[in-house]
């Protein structure tokens, strides 16, 4: 199982890196996901989209509550629209100025 997990992380990293060819610091962070969290991402029906993978990686990179990380992974891996909706909701909830909600 561990070898398969490392292979999946490596493949996911390469796919995103080929898309972005730039900031690879987010890719190293992915290795901290446990196998069940990574499986949730890779088993998602939209996981073949490099754009979606990039959004998920960035969202998980900035997500700070590791106790609820698995719930966050479940919430953002439903669909591309669901991922964008979850990101927008997080941005609105973190915005103290209220400008995000007006947009």
C-alpha positions in Angstrom: 0.0 0.0 0.0 2.8 2.4 0.9 4.5 1.9 -2.5 1.2 2.6 -4.3 0.7 5.7 -2.2 4.1 7.1 -3.1 3.6 6.3 -6.7 0.2 8.1 -6.7 1.8 11.1 -5.0 4.6 11.2 -7.5 2.2 10.9 -10.5 -0.1 13.6 -9.1 2.9 15.8 -8.5 4.2 15.3 -12.0 0.8 16.0 -13.6 0.5 19.3 -11.8 4.1 20.3 -12.2 3.8 19.7 -16.0 0.8 22.1 -16.0 2.4 24.8 -13.9 6.1 24.4 -14.4 6.7 26.9 -11.6 5.9 26.9 -7.9 6.6 23.4 -6.8 6.5 24.1 -3.1 2.8 23.0 -3.0 3.7 19.7 -4.5 6.0 18.7 -1.6 3.1 19.5 0.8 1.0 16.8 -0.9 3.3 14.1 0.5 1.9 15.0 4.0 -1.6 13.8 3.0 -2.4 10.4 4.5 -3.3 7.6 2.0 -7.0 7.9 2.7 -7.0 11.6 2.0 -5.0 11.1 -1.2 -7.4 8.4 -2.3 -10.3 10.7 -1.9 -8.6 13.1 -4.3 -7.5 10.6 -6.8 -10.9 8.7 -6.8 -12.8 11.9 -7.5 -14.5 11.9 -10.9 -12.8 15.2 -11.8 -9.3 14.2 -10.8 -8.2 13.9 -14.4 -8.4 17.6 -14.8 -5.1 19.4 -14.2 -6.9 22.6 -13.4 -9.0 20.9 -10.8 -6.0 19.2 -9.2 -4.2 22.6 -9.1 -7.2 24.2 -7.3 -7.5 21.3 -4.8 -3.7 21.4 -4.1 -3.8 25.1 -3.5 -6.9 25.0 -1.3 -5.4 22.2 0.8 -2.1 24.1 1.0 -3.8 27.1 2.7 -6.2 25.1 4.8 -4.9 25.3 8.3 -7.0 23.0 10.5 -5.4 19.6 10.2 -8.0 18.1 12.6 -10.7 18.6 10.0 -8.5 18.1 6.9 -10.3 14.9 5.8 -13.6 16.6 6.0 -12.3 19.5 3.9 -10.9 17.0 1.3 -14.4 15.4 1.1 -16.0 18.8 0.7 -13.8 20.0 -2.2 -13.6 16.8 -4.2 -17.2 16.5 -5.4 -16.9 18.4 -8.7 -15.2 21.4 -10.3 -18.2 23.6 -9.5 -18.3 22.2 -5.9 -14.6 22.9 -5.5 -14.9 26.5 -6.7 -18.0 27.0 -4.5 -16.1 25.7 -1.4 -13.1 28.0 -2.2 -15.4 31.0 -2.6 -17.2 30.2 0.6 -13.9 30.0 2.5 -12.7 33.3 1.0 -16.0 34.9 2.1 -15.8 33.5 5.6 -12.2 34.6 6.0 -12.8 38.2 4.7 -13.2 40.6 7.6 -13.9 43.5 5.3 -17.1 42.1 3.7 -15.9 42.9 0.2 -15.8 39.3 -0.9 -19.5 38.7 -0.1 -20.5 41.8 -2.1 -18.7 40.5 -5.2 
